[in-house]
Amino acid sequence: MKPLPLPTPDTAAFFAAVDAGELKVPRCGACGGFFLYPRAYCPACTSDQVTLEPVSGRATLESYVINHRAAPGFEDDVPYVVGVVRLAEGPTLFAGIAGEPVIDGELEAFFEARGERKVLRFRKAAG
């Protein structure tokens, strides 16, 4: 079985949104910036006025690696792609990439079911 993220108190709401099929990212109420990873304080201005807000799910692939040696649980997926994705709203994250990776290629978020949970992944944007 593939491993799942283990939510912490700071990331629990983010992963609950993913499980619901929604991409919500922390946003600072003071400076307006979006950021990742989820935490209680804005990394830009240190405000604690942080809320989770829905984002578009549109992104750009900045970098990637093709894994030919499987991490535990991913043996049947070799080779698989993990990339650095920049959301249209600004923050970056690591995520699994479905399909052929293209640097600066436009991507869209989707959610892959894993048992009762979901995992955020990205694929080439439609249209």
N, C-alpha and C positions, 0 to 999 in steps of 0.2 A: 504494500500500500504506500502511496506517495505521502510524504510528510505534509503537514499543514502548518501555517503560521500559528505561533502561540501568542495570542494577544496579551499585552500588558495593560495596566490601568490607563496608560497614555494612548495605547493603540486600539483598545477594545471597541470604541465607537466606530473607528475607521473600518475594522474588520467586520463589525456587525452590518455596516452599510454594504460592504462587498458581499456578505452572505445574502443580503436582500437584493443583490443585483444592481447596486447603485455605487457610483464613484463619487465620494465626498472627500474633500481635502480641507485641512485646517486653513482658516483665513483669520488674519489679525483684524480686529475691530478698530484698532488705533491707526495703523499705517495702511491697511487694506491689502497687504500682501498675502498670497497663498504660499504655503510651504509644506514640505515633507522632510522628514518623517514626523508623524503626529507627536506633539508634546504640549505641555501646559503653557509655555511662554513662546512668544514670537522670536525667532532667531535674529530678525532684523532690528527690532526696537525694544525687545524684552517685555512688551505688554502682556498681561495675562488675559486680555479680552479676545480669547480665541474661540471660534465656533467652527463646526464642520459645515461646509457648503457644497452643494452639487456642482460638478464641473462637467465640461462638454464630453470628455472622453477622447477628444482629438489630441494627437501627439505627433512628435517627430522622433525618429530613431537617431540617436547621437553616436552610439557605439554598440558593439555586440561581440559575443564570443560564441563559437559553435563548439559545444561540448561533445567530445567523442568518447569520453570516459564518464560513465554514469555516476551520479551521486546516488546514495542509497534510495531505492524506491523508483528510480527513473531508468532502470536497466532496459526496459522495453521501448524507451523513447529515443535512444541514441541513434543518430546525433540529434541534439536539441539546442535551441538558441535561447540565450538570455541576453537582454540588452539594457542599455541605459536609455530611458525614454524621457523626453521633455514634454510635459503636458502643455497644451495651448495656453493655459493660465500661468505657466512659468516654472513650477517646480519639476524636479527630476526624480525618477525612481528606477529601481531595477525591476524587470518583469520578464516573464516568458514571452517569446515572440513566436507566433504561428506563421508558417509559410517562409518564403525566401526573404531574408533580411536585406534591406537597402538603406545605406547611410543617407540621412536627410529625407528618407521616405516618410510619407504621411501614413499614420496609423490610427486605429480606433480601438477603444477598449472593448473587451468582452469578458464574460464570466464563465469559467469552466467549473462544472459541478464535480465535487469530490465528496461522495457520500452525502451527508447532510449540510456540508459547507460548500462555499464557492471560492475560487481563486481568480484574482485579476490577471488577465493576459492581454496581449495586443496582437493585432493583425493588420494587414494592409487595408487602408481606408477604402470604402466603397465609393465609386464615382470620383 
